[in-house]
Every structure is written in C-alpha cells, then in structure tokens.
C-alpha cells in the first residue's frame, strides 16, 4: 500500500515539475536568441539592425549598454574590440549616463557690444 501511495505521489510531482523545466528551457532559448542577435548586429556594425533587434526583444538601449555581455565583454567594449564605430557612437550617450558624465552647453547668446 505504501509503495502504491509513494508511486502516485512521485508521478504527481513529476508531472508538475516537467512543465516548469520546459518553460524555463523556452525562456532560456528566447533570451539566448536575443543576446546572439544583439551581439551579431553589434559585431557587424549594423546600427539599424541593432535598433530593430532591441525593439523586437523590448530591450532599451540603456539596458543593453548596462547588462548585455558578448564574449565576456560588456556591449560597448565588444563594439570597440570589433571596430563597430557606428554602433559605439550610437550607444555612447547611454554609456555616458552610467559613468555620470554631464556635458553643459551654454545656449545663451553673447551680449551685443
């Protein structure tokens, strides 16, 4: 009797555990595909493709600069290593926000003499 009860409980637990791991696999595959596409577009120096990919996966440029890692390097360092100058220039303002750099432009016109 105990064996039958143990088998029934084990079967019920296994049926609950399998869908959870399948969902995690699908989510991990989704995340992996997003990161691969972002890194590929960055290495190709394709600004338009990178913007489209970020929009498709609903990743802000700020989050991409802060959190995306390609080949062990953050996104900006990865772009610089791969000589993706156009992508690096596009993402530079977002990196500056992280560093706390502020630029001040005086918009007041000089006084007439």
Secondary structure, DSSP 8 states (H G I E B T S, - for coil): -HHHHHHHHHHHHHHHHHHHHHHHHHHHHHHHHHHHHHHHHHHTT-HHHHHHHHHHTT--HHHHHHH-EETTEEHHHHHHHTT-HHHHHHHHHHHHHHHT-------S-----
